[in-house]
Amino acid sequence: MLKALTSQCLNARIYTKTLHHKLHHGTQSTNSPLLRLLDSLRGDSNRINPNFCKRAFFCSDSTTDGLEAAAAEVKKAEVEGEEASKSSSAIVPTVIKPDDYLTVLALPLPHRPLFPGFYMPIYVKDPKLLAALVENRKRQTFFAGAFLVKDEAGTGSNAASGSDTEKNIYELKGQDLLNRLHDVGTLAQISSIQGDQVILIGHRRLRITAMVSEGPLTVQVDHLKEKPYNKEDDVIKATSFEVISTLRDVLKTSSLWRDHVQTYTQHIGEFNYARLADFGAAISGANKLQCQEVLEELDVYKRLKLTLELVKKEMEISKIQESIAKAIEEKISGEQRRYLLNEQLKAIKKELGLETDDKTALSAKFRERLEPNKEKCPPHVLQVIEEELTKLQLLEASSSEFNVTRNYLDWLTALPWGNYSDENFDVLRAQKILDEDHYGLSDVKERILEFIAVGKLRGSSQGKIICLSGPPGVGKTSIGRSIARALNRKFYRFSVGGLSDVAEIKGHRRTYIGAMPGKMVQCLKNVGTANPLVLIDEIDKLGRGHAGDPASAMLELLDPEQNANFLDHYLDVTIDLSKVLFVCTANVVEMIPNPLLDRMEIISIAGYITDEKMHIARDYLEKSTRDACGIKPEQVEVTNAALLALIENYCREAGVRNLQKQIEKIYRKIALQLVRQGSSNEPPVAVVEAVVMDKAEAESVSASDNTTAVEEDSQLTAELVEGNSAKKVSETVLEAEIEPADEKTDSKDPLEIEKTEENEATKTVEKVQIDESNLSDFVGKPVFHAERIYDQTPVGVVMGLAWTAMGGSTLYIETTHVEAGEGKGALHLTGQLGDVMKESAQIAHTVSRAILRKKEADNTFFTNSKLHLHVPAGATPKDGPSAGCTMITSLLSLAMNKPVRKDLAMTGEVTLTGRILPIGGVKEKTIAARRSDVKTIIFPAANRRDFDELATNVKEGLEVHFVEDYSQIFDLAFDDNQK
């Protein structure tokens, strides 16, 4: 046995020495194209690893051809190998021929098969198998069988993760494990064992024939050899050359593959066709089943074909990878190149003096921006700007303070210091502009014209604070823009409704992150002038929160004595706002804090009466809505009766916003009606094309074609044409087509027929007329009904006048007798009355008892009667002091059993002595009385001035009495009563 081992060791040693000699002289590199490529990639092909011979020895060939060739050259290499034989004799006991291993341990490979000549590290989780491998190494048994694990039934090759697969494998034992292994595997040399990691080196193919033992799994194997093949076969050569060519292309793109080539050549040596196929399959990225198919294939040609497919796929993947990498690299390199070029350009310009650094450029920009207004700029502002510019030069661009200073200078230099717009002092032009945009609002227009007149006389205008108060929709916000246009001032609007942060008015301190100036500084920067018109909307809805009280902060802004030196927290320099015209809007003046209200000039906009609404709807709303809907004036007509019904029954509020919505609703429906009517009368395109057919073309058409065309046109006409006029046109066209050529010459000209079609189609689109009868078809059922409940007011019922957010309304106060009895005099109140009205009712009860004692001393009605006073409607909350005289009249009417005049309405607050105090909302109450056909109105004498200021059309047809004491009301209500 020792003699045989010595002979084998000598043969292998001589073989490796011969291989070393051949590689050293380059004889093999000239025979293998791939090896020549690899030598060029490796750089120094003549430098041989000193451990090369030893590795080649342990990784012997899959056949014994190499050993036989080496034995034939023993004599030739005997002299050269004399010294080597001495050193190699030391490892003779470790050398065992691989063919001797017919029974091996079975190592399961979960991921990929092991190809001959390749390393593969695996982790052995089975302790028994690992102990057996260690024991075999101690016994100089360096080989085991490596077999790929089959996928579980019903799962794909990629269904489970690697860790789950390994866990399932090592749970299997014996026959179960054997059934999960592929029959064909690799004889693997155990290179090293470190912990549970085992390094395997593949040598040759094996096939499992039987199971020897179960724990650990040991199997009996056969050593497989490639089927004989003709090395000179042109097909095999061509296939191998294509594999080499593809591998060469792939090797150019991946350095990792070059390392595979170097490792493989060190262990296997020269490439032949079989090894080339194994190499290509092993380094490809194919899945394990495709690699196993290559491993099981013993026909070299078929194996080469399978490998060629795999490396071709790998080449395509490499191309995609290369294109992705190239695109990303180009993007990154382009950005880097651009950055470097910009930096170089900056450096060059700086050296040449063509450009300064960022800080100098910023300073120059700020100075250039300030230059036009430098003479007008206040000295204290110029001083701050110069200090900040000096500070900017000393700061680093990367510091946070640099950005704060830069933003601060940006705001300071952007403000229009001393820059005023040229104002319009032409009163007539201003009057024309105001009348163009708004109808009525005479108080507002008069005040603006006064402002212009004072400015013309003084030569310059001062800022004012005007507050427009009134219900929603009366034009408070829109009149602000018209005022700015009339004065030739810039316009800026901001709303303070719900504002609860003082910083929105006064600005933030610069120490805060994201600090900004207040609204006024933003306004001046946006408009570019120091005398704009600023509209502060919804000033009665200012909020109050943890960040302060904005209403108090507005005092400095709206105080004419203080806003000349308005101080913003962000700018920290005073700003002159004395030239700014402030226009505020509010719905309820009482909601404005008194200190703030004291600084404003109040102009009340009570609302519009029916006549004014008619003019606004006809001259403004209807025109703008018609243009917005694309409707021509001749296509629609809205009668005055329809507009009046729309205003009275749908839009009774003081403003015209809801009226505009209803008019838009009408015109939208009209637009839809016109489109539907027009589309049904459009002439079909096919008919027009048939009319303009050329005469010669018509003659050339055969009779059969004519019949088909007539049928098709008839069907199309029946589908598209509706209406008698369109049907007549289509019939005319069809008859013209059917006529022979000689009769067609007498027909009309095609252009004339087309014009006739257009005229008839236009005639069918009738003009839409909106009148009172069909108004409900466009806007639905009426929302409001007549406020007058009684044609003849019964005993105990009196009509009063009230102010509401919708303008004004009439309301009835009803009193009835509940029960009578000695000493049962009492008063019960209903109608959701407020505290003020409840007190008014108690005062009225007391005053009416006093008056009744004077008029009818024997009447004990109030002493012995329980009364019930009600103010409909019960769902509407009511409050206010102006119903006192109405309640007294209602109580006296019931006590004396006398009804009041049917056309009488009254309002006024009463004291315990019977004096009548003034009330508010004279205009709204007068409008409400006119709407309810009231002819006689009773007002307090103190409201005579308010009534006299009303327009003539509001006062026309009314009999108004101004009283100071209730005795005057008693005479008016009961002396002329009509039962």
FENTAPE-V790443 format. One record per helix or strand of 3 or more residues. SS is the DSSP state (hx for helix, st for strand). FROM is the first residue (numbers start at 1). TO is the last residue. If there is no record, write none. Layout:
{{SS,FROM,TO} {SS,FROM,TO}}
//
This chain:
{{hx,2,24} {hx,27,31} {hx,33,42} {hx,52,58} {hx,65,72} {hx,74,77} {hx,82,94} {hx,98,100} {st,103,109} {st,119,123} {hx,127,138} {st,143,149} {hx,162,171} {hx,174,180} {st,184,194} {st,197,213} {st,218,223} {hx,234,253} {hx,255,267} {hx,273,283} {hx,288,296} {hx,300,352} {hx,358,371} {hx,379,394} {hx,400,414} {hx,427,437} {hx,442,458} {st,465,470} {hx,476,487} {st,491,495} {hx,503,506} {hx,519,527} {st,533,537} {hx,539,541} {hx,550,558} {hx,563,565} {st,581,586} {hx,589,591} {hx,594,597} {st,601,605} {hx,610,629} {hx,633,635} {st,636,638} {hx,640,649} {hx,657,680} {hx,685,691} {hx,695,700} {hx,703,720} {hx,724,738} {hx,741,744} {hx,750,764} {st,768,770} {hx,776,779} {st,797,804} {st,807,820} {st,826,830} {hx,835,855} {hx,861,864} {st,865,871} {hx,884,896} {st,904,906} {st,915,917} {hx,922,931} {st,936,940} {hx,941,948} {hx,952,955} {st,959,963} {hx,966,974}}
//
